[in-house]
Amino acid sequence: MYERIRNLREDKDMTQNQVADYLKIHQTTYSDYELGNLNIPVPILIKLADLYQTSIDYLVGRTDDPAPYSKGKKK
């Protein structure tokens, strides 16, 4: 998972500082997420999935399909 979020960031040509600013966290905290030193909270995963236009399942390695889920109506 941690390598995947780093690769997505690099694919968007973003720095850790830019992603940390988007997430409203410190760069060192974000770096710890990428290194696997800290567990990534669900609200942060949601924001990362939105930033990279993918699903949380893709971020955490539950699927290799990076396509996001459709945001259909809730029942």
N, CA, C and O atoms as a Maestro MAE file, in Angstrom:
{
 s_m_m2io_version
 :::
 2.0.0
}

f_m_ct {
 s_m_title
 :::
 protein
 m_atom[300] {
  # First column is atom index #
  i_m_mmod_type
  r_m_x_coord
  r_m_y_coord
  r_m_z_coord
  i_m_residue_number
  s_m_chain_name
  s_m_pdb_residue_name
  s_m_pdb_atom_name
  i_m_atomic_number
  :::
  1 25 0.831 -1.192 0.000 1 A "MET " " N  " 7
  2 3 0.000 0.000 0.000 1 A "MET " " CA " 6
  3 2 0.875 1.255 0.000 1 A "MET " " C  " 6
  4 15 0.594 2.207 -0.727 1 A "MET " " O  " 8
  5 25 1.911 1.258 0.794 2 A "TYR " " N  " 7
  6 3 2.714 2.469 0.955 2 A "TYR " " CA " 6
  7 2 3.464 2.807 -0.327 2 A "TYR " " C  " 6
  8 15 3.594 3.974 -0.695 2 A "TYR " " O  " 8
  9 25 3.953 1.778 -0.997 3 A "GLU " " N  " 7
  10 3 4.625 2.005 -2.274 3 A "GLU " " CA " 6
  11 2 3.636 2.531 -3.311 3 A "GLU " " C  " 6
  12 15 3.976 3.368 -4.147 3 A "GLU " " O  " 8
  13 25 2.416 2.028 -3.241 4 A "ARG " " N  " 7
  14 3 1.388 2.442 -4.202 4 A "ARG " " CA " 6
  15 2 1.068 3.930 -4.047 4 A "ARG " " C  " 6
  16 15 0.944 4.637 -5.047 4 A "ARG " " O  " 8
  17 25 0.933 4.413 -2.815 5 A "ILE " " N  " 7
  18 3 0.613 5.848 -2.663 5 A "ILE " " CA " 6
  19 2 1.800 6.714 -3.071 5 A "ILE " " C  " 6
  20 15 1.620 7.821 -3.579 5 A "ILE " " O  " 8
  21 25 3.009 6.213 -2.849 6 A "ARG " " N  " 7
  22 3 4.179 6.973 -3.312 6 A "ARG " " CA " 6
  23 2 4.211 7.019 -4.834 6 A "ARG " " C  " 6
  24 15 4.467 8.070 -5.421 6 A "ARG " " O  " 8
  25 25 3.952 5.880 -5.473 7 A "ASN " " N  " 7
  26 3 3.959 5.843 -6.934 7 A "ASN " " CA " 6
  27 2 2.888 6.748 -7.529 7 A "ASN " " C  " 6
  28 15 3.137 7.426 -8.526 7 A "ASN " " O  " 8
  29 25 1.712 6.768 -6.938 8 A "LEU " " N  " 7
  30 3 0.644 7.644 -7.427 8 A "LEU " " CA " 6
  31 2 1.054 9.109 -7.304 8 A "LEU " " C  " 6
  32 15 0.811 9.907 -8.209 8 A "LEU " " O  " 8
  33 25 1.672 9.452 -6.186 9 A "ARG " " N  " 7
  34 3 2.137 10.828 -5.987 9 A "ARG " " CA " 6
  35 2 3.167 11.190 -7.041 9 A "ARG " " C  " 6
  36 15 3.092 12.260 -7.647 9 A "ARG " " O  " 8
  37 25 4.124 10.306 -7.262 10 A "GLU " " N  " 7
  38 3 5.168 10.582 -8.246 10 A "GLU " " CA " 6
  39 2 4.602 10.646 -9.664 10 A "GLU " " C  " 6
  40 15 5.058 11.446 -10.480 10 A "GLU " " O  " 8
  41 25 3.605 9.799 -9.959 11 A "ASP " " N  " 7
  42 3 2.970 9.837 -11.286 11 A "ASP " " CA " 6
  43 2 2.294 11.174 -11.552 11 A "ASP " " C  " 6
  44 15 2.192 11.603 -12.701 11 A "ASP " " O  " 8
  45 25 1.829 11.838 -10.487 12 A "LYS " " N  " 7
  46 3 1.204 13.153 -10.631 12 A "LYS " " CA " 6
  47 2 2.231 14.280 -10.522 12 A "LYS " " C  " 6
  48 15 1.870 15.457 -10.514 12 A "LYS " " O  " 8
  49 25 3.512 13.914 -10.439 13 A "ASP " " N  " 7
  50 3 4.591 14.900 -10.288 13 A "ASP " " CA " 6
  51 2 4.350 15.835 -9.110 13 A "ASP " " C  " 6
  52 15 4.544 17.047 -9.206 13 A "ASP " " O  " 8
  53 25 3.926 15.249 -8.005 14 A "MET " " N  " 7
  54 3 3.683 16.025 -6.785 14 A "MET " " CA " 6
  55 2 4.765 15.705 -5.757 14 A "MET " " C  " 6
  56 15 5.299 14.597 -5.718 14 A "MET " " O  " 8
  57 25 5.073 16.692 -4.933 15 A "THR " " N  " 7
  58 3 6.007 16.475 -3.832 15 A "THR " " CA " 6
  59 2 5.231 16.030 -2.597 15 A "THR " " C  " 6
  60 15 4.009 16.162 -2.527 15 A "THR " " O  " 8
  61 25 5.964 15.506 -1.639 16 A "GLN " " N  " 7
  62 3 5.322 15.160 -0.371 16 A "GLN " " CA " 6
  63 2 4.716 16.402 0.275 16 A "GLN " " C  " 6
  64 15 3.651 16.327 0.888 16 A "GLN " " O  " 8
  65 25 5.384 17.533 0.141 17 A "ASN " " N  " 7
  66 3 4.853 18.788 0.708 17 A "ASN " " CA " 6
  67 2 3.516 19.157 0.077 17 A "ASN " " C  " 6
  68 15 2.594 19.577 0.777 17 A "ASN " " O  " 8
  69 25 3.404 19.004 -1.223 18 A "GLN " " N  " 7
  70 3 2.152 19.353 -1.899 18 A "GLN " " CA " 6
  71 2 1.010 18.452 -1.439 18 A "GLN " " C  " 6
  72 15 -0.099 18.929 -1.199 18 A "GLN " " O  " 8
  73 25 1.273 17.165 -1.317 19 A "VAL " " N  " 7
  74 3 0.228 16.245 -0.870 19 A "VAL " " CA " 6
  75 2 -0.116 16.524 0.589 19 A "VAL " " C  " 6
  76 15 -1.290 16.521 0.961 19 A "VAL " " O  " 8
  77 25 0.887 16.762 1.408 20 A "ALA " " N  " 7
  78 3 0.645 17.071 2.818 20 A "ALA " " CA " 6
  79 2 -0.195 18.344 2.953 20 A "ALA " " C  " 6
  80 15 -1.101 18.398 3.784 20 A "ALA " " O  " 8
  81 25 0.094 19.355 2.153 21 A "ASP " " N  " 7
  82 3 -0.706 20.584 2.171 21 A "ASP " " CA " 6
  83 2 -2.151 20.286 1.799 21 A "ASP " " C  " 6
  84 15 -3.072 20.796 2.438 21 A "ASP " " O  " 8
  85 25 -2.362 19.470 0.777 22 A "TYR " " N  " 7
  86 3 -3.711 19.085 0.355 22 A "TYR " " CA " 6
  87 2 -4.445 18.367 1.487 22 A "TYR " " C  " 6
  88 15 -5.641 18.576 1.696 22 A "TYR " " O  " 8
  89 25 -3.717 17.523 2.210 23 A "LEU " " N  " 7
  90 3 -4.323 16.752 3.298 23 A "LEU " " CA " 6
  91 2 -4.408 17.538 4.600 23 A "LEU " " C  " 6
  92 15 -5.039 17.098 5.561 23 A "LEU " " O  " 8
  93 25 -3.767 18.706 4.624 24 A "LYS " " N  " 7
  94 3 -3.713 19.550 5.817 24 A "LYS " " CA " 6
  95 2 -3.023 18.834 6.984 24 A "LYS " " C  " 6
  96 15 -3.498 18.834 8.120 24 A "LYS " " O  " 8
  97 25 -1.871 18.220 6.647 25 A "ILE " " N  " 7
  98 3 -1.037 17.555 7.643 25 A "ILE " " CA " 6
  99 2 0.410 17.985 7.415 25 A "ILE " " C  " 6
  100 15 0.720 18.624 6.409 25 A "ILE " " O  " 8
  101 25 1.288 17.637 8.344 26 A "HIS " " N  " 7
  102 3 2.704 17.952 8.192 26 A "HIS " " CA " 6
  103 2 3.340 17.013 7.171 26 A "HIS " " C  " 6
  104 15 2.915 15.870 7.009 26 A "HIS " " O  " 8
  105 25 4.353 17.510 6.496 27 A "GLN " " N  " 7
  106 3 5.066 16.698 5.506 27 A "GLN " " CA " 6
  107 2 5.674 15.474 6.153 27 A "GLN " " C  " 6
  108 15 5.688 14.405 5.543 27 A "GLN " " O  " 8
  109 25 6.178 15.597 7.375 28 A "THR " " N  " 7
  110 3 6.792 14.450 8.049 28 A "THR " " CA " 6
  111 2 5.760 13.357 8.337 28 A "THR " " C  " 6
  112 15 6.080 12.170 8.285 28 A "THR " " O  " 8
  113 25 4.537 13.754 8.636 29 A "THR " " N  " 7
  114 3 3.471 12.770 8.849 29 A "THR " " CA " 6
  115 2 3.186 12.036 7.553 29 A "THR " " C  " 6
  116 15 3.060 10.812 7.536 29 A "THR " " O  " 8
  117 25 3.086 12.794 6.463 30 A "TYR " " N  " 7
  118 3 2.843 12.160 5.173 30 A "TYR " " CA " 6
  119 2 3.996 11.231 4.803 30 A "TYR " " C  " 6
  120 15 3.766 10.132 4.298 30 A "TYR " " O  " 8
  121 25 5.214 11.655 5.044 31 A "SER " " N  " 7
  122 3 6.374 10.812 4.772 31 A "SER " " CA " 6
  123 2 6.279 9.504 5.558 31 A "SER " " C  " 6
  124 15 6.584 8.435 5.029 31 A "SER " " O  " 8
  125 25 5.858 9.589 6.814 32 A "ASP " " N  " 7
  126 3 5.686 8.385 7.631 32 A "ASP " " CA " 6
  127 2 4.604 7.472 7.062 32 A "ASP " " C  " 6
  128 15 4.705 6.252 7.191 32 A "ASP " " O  " 8
  129 25 3.574 8.034 6.438 33 A "TYR " " N  " 7
  130 3 2.571 7.208 5.770 33 A "TYR " " CA " 6
  131 2 3.206 6.441 4.614 33 A "TYR " " C  " 6
  132 15 2.998 5.236 4.472 33 A "TYR " " O  " 8
  133 25 3.973 7.139 3.796 34 A "GLU " " N  " 7
  134 3 4.602 6.496 2.638 34 A "GLU " " CA " 6
  135 2 5.624 5.436 3.046 34 A "GLU " " C  " 6
  136 15 5.807 4.443 2.342 34 A "GLU " " O  " 8
  137 25 6.280 5.643 4.170 35 A "LEU " " N  " 7
  138 3 7.281 4.691 4.639 35 A "LEU " " CA " 6
  139 2 6.665 3.520 5.401 35 A "LEU " " C  " 6
  140 15 7.347 2.538 5.692 35 A "LEU " " O  " 8
  141 25 5.381 3.624 5.722 36 A "GLY " " N  " 7
  142 3 4.723 2.573 6.483 36 A "GLY " " CA " 6
  143 2 4.971 2.668 7.971 36 A "GLY " " C  " 6
  144 15 4.720 1.711 8.703 36 A "GLY " " O  " 8
  145 25 5.464 3.818 8.433 37 A "ASN " " N  " 7
  146 3 5.719 4.008 9.859 37 A "ASN " " CA " 6
  147 2 4.454 4.347 10.637 37 A "ASN " " C  " 6
  148 15 4.396 4.157 11.852 37 A "ASN " " O  " 8
  149 25 3.447 4.847 9.939 38 A "LEU " " N  " 7
  150 3 2.162 5.190 10.558 38 A "LEU " " CA " 6
  151 2 1.038 4.587 9.741 38 A "LEU " " C  " 6
  152 15 1.100 4.546 8.512 38 A "LEU " " O  " 8
  153 25 0.009 4.116 10.433 39 A "ASN " " N  " 7
  154 3 -1.207 3.682 9.738 39 A "ASN " " CA " 6
  155 2 -1.922 4.914 9.205 39 A "ASN " " C  " 6
  156 15 -1.948 5.959 9.855 39 A "ASN " " O  " 8
  157 25 -2.494 4.784 8.032 40 A "ILE " " N  " 7
  158 3 -3.180 5.913 7.404 40 A "ILE " " CA " 6
  159 2 -4.639 5.898 7.843 40 A "ILE " " C  " 6
  160 15 -5.343 4.918 7.598 40 A "ILE " " O  " 8
  161 25 -5.108 6.968 8.488 41 A "PRO " " N  " 7
  162 3 -6.508 7.021 8.918 41 A "PRO " " CA " 6
  163 2 -7.466 7.024 7.722 41 A "PRO " " C  " 6
  164 15 -7.128 7.507 6.641 41 A "PRO " " O  " 8
  165 25 -8.656 6.479 7.936 42 A "VAL " " N  " 7
  166 3 -9.645 6.387 6.861 42 A "VAL " " CA " 6
  167 2 -9.939 7.746 6.223 42 A "VAL " " C  " 6
  168 15 -9.992 7.822 4.996 42 A "VAL " " O  " 8
  169 25 -10.132 8.821 6.990 43 A "PRO " " N  " 7
  170 3 -10.390 10.114 6.325 43 A "PRO " " CA " 6
  171 2 -9.260 10.536 5.376 43 A "PRO " " C  " 6
  172 15 -9.516 11.169 4.351 43 A "PRO " " O  " 8
  173 25 -8.026 10.193 5.710 44 A "ILE " " N  " 7
  174 3 -6.892 10.511 4.838 44 A "ILE " " CA " 6
  175 2 -6.933 9.624 3.594 44 A "ILE " " C  " 6
  176 15 -6.665 10.098 2.490 44 A "ILE " " O  " 8
  177 25 -7.266 8.344 3.760 45 A "LEU " " N  " 7
  178 3 -7.400 7.448 2.609 45 A "LEU " " CA " 6
  179 2 -8.458 7.958 1.640 45 A "LEU " " C  " 6
  180 15 -8.275 7.903 0.424 45 A "LEU " " O  " 8
  181 25 -9.557 8.451 2.180 46 A "ILE " " N  " 7
  182 3 -10.628 8.992 1.329 46 A "ILE " " CA " 6
  183 2 -10.107 10.178 0.525 46 A "ILE " " C  " 6
  184 15 -10.347 10.271 -0.679 46 A "ILE " " O  " 8
  185 25 -9.398 11.077 1.185 47 A "LYS " " N  " 7
  186 3 -8.852 12.242 0.482 47 A "LYS " " CA " 6
  187 2 -7.823 11.838 -0.568 47 A "LYS " " C  " 6
  188 15 -7.779 12.416 -1.654 47 A "LYS " " O  " 8
  189 25 -6.992 10.840 -0.243 48 A "LEU " " N  " 7
  190 3 -6.006 10.374 -1.226 48 A "LEU " " CA " 6
  191 2 -6.691 9.734 -2.429 48 A "LEU " " C  " 6
  192 15 -6.285 9.956 -3.569 48 A "LEU " " O  " 8
  193 25 -7.724 8.942 -2.176 49 A "ALA " " N  " 7
  194 3 -8.464 8.323 -3.280 49 A "ALA " " CA " 6
  195 2 -9.078 9.400 -4.169 49 A "ALA " " C  " 6
  196 15 -9.069 9.275 -5.394 49 A "ALA " " O  " 8
  197 25 -9.610 10.454 -3.558 50 A "ASP " " N  " 7
  198 3 -10.175 11.558 -4.341 50 A "ASP " " CA " 6
  199 2 -9.083 12.281 -5.134 50 A "ASP " " C  " 6
  200 15 -9.272 12.598 -6.309 50 A "ASP " " O  " 8
  201 25 -7.955 12.535 -4.496 51 A "LEU " " N  " 7
  202 3 -6.851 13.237 -5.160 51 A "LEU " " CA " 6
  203 2 -6.356 12.455 -6.376 51 A "LEU " " C  " 6
  204 15 -6.115 13.027 -7.439 51 A "LEU " " O  " 8
  205 25 -6.210 11.145 -6.206 52 A "TYR " " N  " 7
  206 3 -5.662 10.320 -7.277 52 A "TYR " " CA " 6
  207 2 -6.736 9.701 -8.163 52 A "TYR " " C  " 6
  208 15 -6.433 8.922 -9.067 52 A "TYR " " O  " 8
  209 25 -7.985 10.052 -7.899 53 A "GLN " " N  " 7
  210 3 -9.124 9.576 -8.690 53 A "GLN " " CA " 6
  211 2 -9.108 8.055 -8.813 53 A "GLN " " C  " 6
  212 15 -9.135 7.496 -9.910 53 A "GLN " " O  " 8
  213 25 -9.064 7.410 -7.659 54 A "THR " " N  " 7
  214 3 -9.054 5.960 -7.583 54 A "THR " " CA " 6
  215 2 -9.903 5.526 -6.396 54 A "THR " " C  " 6
  216 15 -10.559 6.355 -5.766 54 A "THR " " O  " 8
  217 25 -9.895 4.244 -6.092 55 A "SER " " N  " 7
  218 3 -10.661 3.738 -4.953 55 A "SER " " CA " 6
  219 2 -9.735 3.469 -3.773 55 A "SER " " C  " 6
  220 15 -8.528 3.297 -3.945 55 A "SER " " O  " 8
  221 25 -10.303 3.436 -2.593 56 A "ILE " " N  " 7
  222 3 -9.525 3.064 -1.415 56 A "ILE " " CA " 6
  223 2 -9.041 1.622 -1.561 56 A "ILE " " C  " 6
  224 15 -7.928 1.294 -1.150 56 A "ILE " " O  " 8
  225 25 -9.874 0.764 -2.143 57 A "ASP " " N  " 7
  226 3 -9.453 -0.624 -2.357 57 A "ASP " " CA " 6
  227 2 -8.165 -0.683 -3.180 57 A "ASP " " C  " 6
  228 15 -7.298 -1.513 -2.907 57 A "ASP " " O  " 8
  229 25 -8.032 0.180 -4.172 58 A "TYR " " N  " 7
  230 3 -6.806 0.219 -4.965 58 A "TYR " " CA " 6
  231 2 -5.635 0.703 -4.106 58 A "TYR " " C  " 6
  232 15 -4.541 0.143 -4.167 58 A "TYR " " O  " 8
  233 25 -5.871 1.740 -3.311 59 A "LEU " " N  " 7
  234 3 -4.800 2.280 -2.472 59 A "LEU " " CA " 6
  235 2 -4.254 1.235 -1.511 59 A "LEU " " C  " 6
  236 15 -3.044 1.156 -1.296 59 A "LEU " " O  " 8
  237 25 -5.145 0.431 -0.931 60 A "VAL " " N  " 7
  238 3 -4.707 -0.537 0.084 60 A "VAL " " CA " 6
  239 2 -4.368 -1.903 -0.509 60 A "VAL " " C  " 6
  240 15 -4.046 -2.829 0.236 60 A "VAL " " O  " 8
  241 25 -4.432 -2.047 -1.825 61 A "GLY " " N  " 7
  242 3 -4.016 -3.272 -2.470 61 A "GLY " " CA " 6
  243 2 -5.053 -4.372 -2.541 61 A "GLY " " C  " 6
  244 15 -4.704 -5.527 -2.787 61 A "GLY " " O  " 8
  245 25 -6.332 -4.042 -2.332 62 A "ARG " " N  " 7
  246 3 -7.387 -5.052 -2.426 62 A "ARG " " CA " 6
  247 2 -7.778 -5.333 -3.867 62 A "ARG " " C  " 6
  248 15 -8.410 -6.348 -4.158 62 A "ARG " " O  " 8
  249 25 -7.403 -4.439 -4.764 63 A "THR " " N  " 7
  250 3 -7.644 -4.619 -6.193 63 A "THR " " CA " 6
  251 2 -6.488 -3.989 -6.953 63 A "THR " " C  " 6
  252 15 -5.824 -3.080 -6.454 63 A "THR " " O  " 8
  253 25 -6.257 -4.475 -8.153 64 A "ASP " " N  " 7
  254 3 -5.242 -3.872 -9.009 64 A "ASP " " CA " 6
  255 2 -5.873 -2.975 -10.071 64 A "ASP " " C  " 6
  256 15 -5.180 -2.459 -10.948 64 A "ASP " " O  " 8
  257 25 -7.187 -2.793 -9.987 65 A "ASP " " N  " 7
  258 3 -7.912 -1.921 -10.911 65 A "ASP " " CA " 6
  259 2 -7.962 -0.518 -10.313 65 A "ASP " " C  " 6
  260 15 -8.646 -0.298 -9.314 65 A "ASP " " O  " 8
  261 25 -7.246 0.432 -10.912 66 A "PRO " " N  " 7
  262 3 -7.218 1.780 -10.339 66 A "PRO " " CA " 6
  263 2 -8.476 2.611 -10.603 66 A "PRO " " C  " 6
  264 15 -8.604 3.718 -10.080 66 A "PRO " " O  " 8
  265 25 -9.403 2.089 -11.406 67 A "ALA " " N  " 7
  266 3 -10.617 2.861 -11.729 67 A "ALA " " CA " 6
  267 2 -11.423 3.101 -10.456 67 A "ALA " " C  " 6
  268 15 -11.635 2.178 -9.670 67 A "ALA " " O  " 8
  269 25 -11.868 4.331 -10.254 68 A "PRO " " N  " 7
  270 3 -12.679 4.627 -9.058 68 A "PRO " " CA " 6
  271 2 -14.073 4.023 -9.194 68 A "PRO " " C  " 6
  272 15 -14.548 3.745 -10.295 68 A "PRO " " O  " 8
  273 25 -14.700 3.834 -8.065 69 A "TYR " " N  " 7
  274 3 -16.081 3.378 -8.054 69 A "TYR " " CA " 6
  275 2 -16.991 4.533 -8.431 69 A "TYR " " C  " 6
  276 15 -16.667 5.692 -8.171 69 A "TYR " " O  " 8
  277 25 -18.123 4.227 -9.038 70 A "SER " " N  " 7
  278 3 -19.077 5.293 -9.326 70 A "SER " " CA " 6
  279 2 -19.741 5.705 -8.018 70 A "SER " " C  " 6
  280 15 -19.972 4.879 -7.135 70 A "SER " " O  " 8
  281 25 -20.036 6.965 -7.912 71 A "LYS " " N  " 7
  282 3 -20.676 7.484 -6.708 71 A "LYS " " CA " 6
  283 2 -22.182 7.545 -6.943 71 A "LYS " " C  " 6
  284 15 -22.757 8.620 -7.113 71 A "LYS " " O  " 8
  285 25 -22.803 6.382 -6.948 72 A "GLY " " N  " 7
  286 3 -24.232 6.278 -7.170 72 A "GLY " " CA " 6
  287 2 -25.022 6.711 -5.958 72 A "GLY " " C  " 6
  288 15 -24.463 7.091 -4.929 72 A "GLY " " O  " 8
  289 25 -26.319 6.649 -6.099 73 A "LYS " " N  " 7
  290 3 -27.206 7.029 -5.011 73 A "LYS " " CA " 6
  291 2 -27.141 6.012 -3.895 73 A "LYS " " C  " 6
  292 15 -27.028 4.811 -4.139 73 A "LYS " " O  " 8
  293 25 -27.214 6.500 -2.665 74 A "LYS " " N  " 7
  294 3 -27.252 5.617 -1.500 74 A "LYS " " CA " 6
  295 2 -28.670 5.148 -1.299 74 A "LYS " " C  " 6
  296 15 -29.622 5.873 -1.587 74 A "LYS " " O  " 8
  297 25 -28.811 3.935 -0.806 75 A "LYS " " N  " 7
  298 3 -30.138 3.391 -0.537 75 A "LYS " " CA " 6
  299 2 -30.637 3.788 0.813 75 A "LYS " " C  " 6
  300 15 -31.744 3.411 1.197 75 A "LYS " " O  " 8
  :::
 }
 m_bond[299] {
  # First column is bond index #
  i_m_from
  i_m_to
  i_m_order
  :::
  1 1 2 1
  2 2 3 1
  3 3 4 2
  4 3 5 1
  5 5 6 1
  6 6 7 1
  7 7 8 2
  8 7 9 1
  9 9 10 1
  10 10 11 1
  11 11 12 2
  12 11 13 1
  13 13 14 1
  14 14 15 1
  15 15 16 2
  16 15 17 1
  17 17 18 1
  18 18 19 1
  19 19 20 2
  20 19 21 1
  21 21 22 1
  22 22 23 1
  23 23 24 2
  24 23 25 1
  25 25 26 1
  26 26 27 1
  27 27 28 2
  28 27 29 1
  29 29 30 1
  30 30 31 1
  31 31 32 2
  32 31 33 1
  33 33 34 1
  34 34 35 1
  35 35 36 2
  36 35 37 1
  37 37 38 1
  38 38 39 1
  39 39 40 2
  40 39 41 1
  41 41 42 1
  42 42 43 1
  43 43 44 2
  44 43 45 1
  45 45 46 1
  46 46 47 1
  47 47 48 2
  48 47 49 1
  49 49 50 1
  50 50 51 1
  51 51 52 2
  52 51 53 1
  53 53 54 1
  54 54 55 1
  55 55 56 2
  56 55 57 1
  57 57 58 1
  58 58 59 1
  59 59 60 2
  60 59 61 1
  61 61 62 1
  62 62 63 1
  63 63 64 2
  64 63 65 1
  65 65 66 1
  66 66 67 1
  67 67 68 2
  68 67 69 1
  69 69 70 1
  70 70 71 1
  71 71 72 2
  72 71 73 1
  73 73 74 1
  74 74 75 1
  75 75 76 2
  76 75 77 1
  77 77 78 1
  78 78 79 1
  79 79 80 2
  80 79 81 1
  81 81 82 1
  82 82 83 1
  83 83 84 2
  84 83 85 1
  85 85 86 1
  86 86 87 1
  87 87 88 2
  88 87 89 1
  89 89 90 1
  90 90 91 1
  91 91 92 2
  92 91 93 1
  93 93 94 1
  94 94 95 1
  95 95 96 2
  96 95 97 1
  97 97 98 1
  98 98 99 1
  99 99 100 2
  100 99 101 1
  101 101 102 1
  102 102 103 1
  103 103 104 2
  104 103 105 1
  105 105 106 1
  106 106 107 1
  107 107 108 2
  108 107 109 1
  109 109 110 1
  110 110 111 1
  111 111 112 2
  112 111 113 1
  113 113 114 1
  114 114 115 1
  115 115 116 2
  116 115 117 1
  117 117 118 1
  118 118 119 1
  119 119 120 2
  120 119 121 1
  121 121 122 1
  122 122 123 1
  123 123 124 2
  124 123 125 1
  125 125 126 1
  126 126 127 1
  127 127 128 2
  128 127 129 1
  129 129 130 1
  130 130 131 1
  131 131 132 2
  132 131 133 1
  133 133 134 1
  134 134 135 1
  135 135 136 2
  136 135 137 1
  137 137 138 1
  138 138 139 1
  139 139 140 2
  140 139 141 1
  141 141 142 1
  142 142 143 1
  143 143 144 2
  144 143 145 1
  145 145 146 1
  146 146 147 1
  147 147 148 2
  148 147 149 1
  149 149 150 1
  150 150 151 1
  151 151 152 2
  152 151 153 1
  153 153 154 1
  154 154 155 1
  155 155 156 2
  156 155 157 1
  157 157 158 1
  158 158 159 1
  159 159 160 2
  160 159 161 1
  161 161 162 1
  162 162 163 1
  163 163 164 2
  164 163 165 1
  165 165 166 1
  166 166 167 1
  167 167 168 2
  168 167 169 1
  169 169 170 1
  170 170 171 1
  171 171 172 2
  172 171 173 1
  173 173 174 1
  174 174 175 1
  175 175 176 2
  176 175 177 1
  177 177 178 1
  178 178 179 1
  179 179 180 2
  180 179 181 1
  181 181 182 1
  182 182 183 1
  183 183 184 2
  184 183 185 1
  185 185 186 1
  186 186 187 1
  187 187 188 2
  188 187 189 1
  189 189 190 1
  190 190 191 1
  191 191 192 2
  192 191 193 1
  193 193 194 1
  194 194 195 1
  195 195 196 2
  196 195 197 1
  197 197 198 1
  198 198 199 1
  199 199 200 2
  200 199 201 1
  201 201 202 1
  202 202 203 1
  203 203 204 2
  204 203 205 1
  205 205 206 1
  206 206 207 1
  207 207 208 2
  208 207 209 1
  209 209 210 1
  210 210 211 1
  211 211 212 2
  212 211 213 1
  213 213 214 1
  214 214 215 1
  215 215 216 2
  216 215 217 1
  217 217 218 1
  218 218 219 1
  219 219 220 2
  220 219 221 1
  221 221 222 1
  222 222 223 1
  223 223 224 2
  224 223 225 1
  225 225 226 1
  226 226 227 1
  227 227 228 2
  228 227 229 1
  229 229 230 1
  230 230 231 1
  231 231 232 2
  232 231 233 1
  233 233 234 1
  234 234 235 1
  235 235 236 2
  236 235 237 1
  237 237 238 1
  238 238 239 1
  239 239 240 2
  240 239 241 1
  241 241 242 1
  242 242 243 1
  243 243 244 2
  244 243 245 1
  245 245 246 1
  246 246 247 1
  247 247 248 2
  248 247 249 1
  249 249 250 1
  250 250 251 1
  251 251 252 2
  252 251 253 1
  253 253 254 1
  254 254 255 1
  255 255 256 2
  256 255 257 1
  257 257 258 1
  258 258 259 1
  259 259 260 2
  260 259 261 1
  261 261 262 1
  262 262 263 1
  263 263 264 2
  264 263 265 1
  265 265 266 1
  266 266 267 1
  267 267 268 2
  268 267 269 1
  269 269 270 1
  270 270 271 1
  271 271 272 2
  272 271 273 1
  273 273 274 1
  274 274 275 1
  275 275 276 2
  276 275 277 1
  277 277 278 1
  278 278 279 1
  279 279 280 2
  280 279 281 1
  281 281 282 1
  282 282 283 1
  283 283 284 2
  284 283 285 1
  285 285 286 1
  286 286 287 1
  287 287 288 2
  288 287 289 1
  289 289 290 1
  290 290 291 1
  291 291 292 2
  292 291 293 1
  293 293 294 1
  294 294 295 1
  295 295 296 2
  296 295 297 1
  297 297 298 1
  298 298 299 1
  299 299 300 2
  :::
 }
}
